[in-house]
Amino acid sequence: MAFTNEQMERYSRHIILQEVGVKGQKKLMNGKVLIIGAGGLGAPAAMYLAAAGVGTIGIVDADEVDLSNLQRQIIHGTADVGKAKVKSAKETMNAMNPDVTVNTYREFVTSENIMDLIADYDFIIDGTDNFPAKFLINDACVMAKKPFSHAGIIRFKGQLMTYVPGEGPCYRCVFKNPPPKDAVPTCKQAGVIGAMGGVIGSLQAMEAIKYLIGVGDLLTGKLLTYDALKMEFHTIKLPKHTDGCAVCGSHPTITELIDYEQVECDGK
Amino acid sequence: MLVTVAGVKKEIAEGTTIAKLIVDEKVENPDYVTVTVNDDFVESEDFTTTQIKENDSIEFLYFMGGGAF
């Protein structure tokens, strides 16, 4: 695959980087990333991955754009209110970079569809807002041996970690089981500062890019937290030995995907 | 005794348990926090019996949803 002159110019700031070069840019262009949730986290992640020239980007979201989304979901505009989020996201990404193939899946992830959805992708980004989806994505990625980036945001705080099969703990190693309904507040209930999605979603895009190119250290075995009010990042080292994990441990007790009760999806 | 809580060095009383520290540190949603001591998980049923030792490093890991909708 030879680059066109336009591609050489478009990606020149990547290609000049020692860690990327022509070879790394080709890896990005051959890369396939699935983003689950085209919202606060998925919006900036999708835009940076599209701009970077990641060859195939899938977007999963069943929702429509709501006016209350626009304070943080910068992939959608005022004229997109009422439109399917996946359609609005695809239009923005295609306008940014016509090199990128955007596949849209207007559905919520469930135990029925997730294995098929993730099958063709190299890296998964969890941009969902609810714990049933987060655990489902984790378990599916562990079972299918797919790397993924977990992230969460609320108020002025955010967190993320990266799971790579065979390298360090999964989301369930850390958090075991979803909290009961309404035990932990959601963004709708508690609020979230809009730029938090930009910070954390961009970090998720960065993890995907590093994974595809194969450079640097990923957030495997670490949970990175960000407190915007204190303006502090903090890396929490996670245990290496997680043999007892119910899904990624040496004797898993969870061998089938679970649809936990979906409680936060009414938030729009 | 000197310990490190969430990356910050501080003095706490001898014999402080994880359960006590969770209260003292005003941990949000204390029933759903994951705790590590020196990079190892402490099971929640052991919070009341696990005493913190000098120079231990304790971290609180919180559930965080947020994102799509």
Interface residues (C-beta under 8 A of the other chain):
Chain A: I36 G37 A38 G39 G40 L41 G42 D61 D63 N69 D126 G127 T128 D129 N130 F131 K134 A151 G152 I153 I154 K157 G158 Q159 C173 V174 F175 K176 P179 A183 V184 T186 C187 K188 V192 M196 G197 L223 H234 I236 K237 L238 P239 E264 C265 G267 K268
Chain B: A6 G7 N29 D31 Y32 T34 T36 D39 D40 F41 E59 L61 Y62 F63 M64 G65 G66 G67 A68 F69
